[in-house]
Amino acid sequence: MSYAVGDVGTLAEIQEWARSNKVDTTTIELMNQTNDILDHVPFREANTMSGHQTRLRTGLPEIYFRQLYRGTPISKSQYSRVVEGIGILEGRMELDVLEKQLYQSSFGAYRLSEGKAFMEALRQKAATLFFYGDHAKLADEFDGFATRYCDLNNPHVIDASEFTYGSNSEDEASEDGETGLTSMYLVAWGPDSAHGIFPKDSVGGLKHTDLGTYTTTDNEGRKLEVIADLWQWSLGLCVRDWRSVVRICNIKTKYLANTLTGTLANVNNESKVSSTREDGWINLKDLTIIAKSKIPAGMRNRAVWYCNPQVLAGLEIQSSDTKNVHLHYGEYFGVQNVPAIHSRPVFECECITNNEERVTAGGSYPEKNSQQ
């Protein structure tokens, strides 16, 4: 294969690693992200190698009044067939065998550290796909939550701009084009609601293969021997019941700053956080109440919130006054001190961006790929 700059470990990088080992073998992982969703997704084996086929009930049979000496018409329910896709994520690392010979004592630690970076990159990619995967744009991807819940006609998509007070005219809301927006997602995981999938007759999760030593070529076609590792993750997202997910969209990032700092900057020469409908204030508390109520009662007890750090901070600040009875901290999924709003835990996902496109009305829902 041909190499590009930065694709493989260089001799200079190995030398730097060897020198640093004399002081500290720990790498400060500045590129790591918090994406708690990956610790919560329940995975199930798909019923095919390339995806998962399922049926959704879309209509109930007709019920009639029975009359004497008259029969009852036959009726049946209606359903849709849905095919959920699976994507294959893969990362390959190759290190020159000469590096192992030159740096016997530190090569293993360096290889392990590089492996952790590959695993983190795969986790970030997978987390991003769960929200922003779009099969229509890239055939290898599966559809994420943002792609599925992308239409304000869908009752499970809530427009946060309607709960943003003050300077919130349509002109100002769109002055940045279609950027500067983010979302919150409420997901009720379960085998009959939303879950992850992996290919039939395979093992779920991240897989590592030590490819050993083999001969390859550099970017000029010259042969060399390398030690290689392969990381692979085959996964997809299945939303069997579209009612199990709610998206609060069009949260204006610049208005979120008002939520954090307040607009009443100086009251008696003291700063305070605005908890009323001030200019550009986003009412996150009301939004979360409305969203929670849209989840069917039987699913509500397993619904989980996901948002980025800025939204999480805003939600906690709005709910931190002494009279608040809706926010508390508890242990969820083995993690302590997790904030929970209305008894539903709120987890942080840095992969949820602040530059989402504005969600409007006019698409189709809940399943774009259903077949009668």
Sequence and secondary structure as in RCSB ss.txt:
>XXXX:A:sequence
MSYAVGDVGTLAEIQEWARSNKVDTTTIELMNQTNDILDHVPFREANTMSGHQTRLRTGLPEIYFRQLYRGTPIS
KSQYSRVVEGIGILEGRMELDVLEKQLYQSSFGAYRLSEGKAFMEALRQKAATLFFYGDHAKLADEFDGFATRYC
DLNNPHVIDASEFTYGSNSEDEASEDGETGLTSMYLVAWGPDSAHGIFPKDSVGGLKHTDLGTYTTTDNEGRKLE
VIADLWQWSLGLCVRDWRSVVRICNIKTKYLANTLTGTLANVNNESKVSSTREDGWINLKDLTIIAKSKIPAGMR
NRAVWYCNPQVLAGLEIQSSDTKNVHLHYGEYFGVQNVPAIHSRPVFECECITNNEERVTAGGSYPEKNSQQ
>XXXX:A:secstr
    TTSS  HHHHHHHHHHHTT      TT   BGGGGT  EEE SSSSEEEEEEEEE        TT      
  EEEEEEEE EEEEEEEEEEHHHHHH HHHHHHHHHHHHHHHHHHHHHHHHHHHHH  TTT TTS   HHHHS 
 TTSTTEEEGGGGEESS  HHHHTTTTT SEEEEEEEEBSTTSEEEEE TTS  S EEEEEEEEEEE TTS EEE
EEEEEEEEEEEEEES GGGEEEEEEEEHHHHHHHHH S   BTTB     SS TTEE HHHHHHHHHHHS HHHH
TTEEEEE HHHHHHHHHHT STT  SEEEEEETTEEEEEEETTEEEEEBTTS S B    S S  S TT B 
